[in-house]
């Protein structure tokens, strides 16, 4: 198995284009895209409406 593996990790300001770029790269390379926002919205629907909700529920992950 001679395939190179690359992990891209994005961080930055809100609305800077991180999610758009990540989606583009995952589609271009037929890659797996993991999104914290998607996980949290599926695990805690309607619970994260402000920063305190984000802190409360995202803190439940043991990264």
Secondary structure by P-SEA (a helix, b strand, c coil): ccbbbbbbbbbbccccaaaaaaaaaaaaacbbbbbaaaaaaaacccccccaaaaaaacccccc
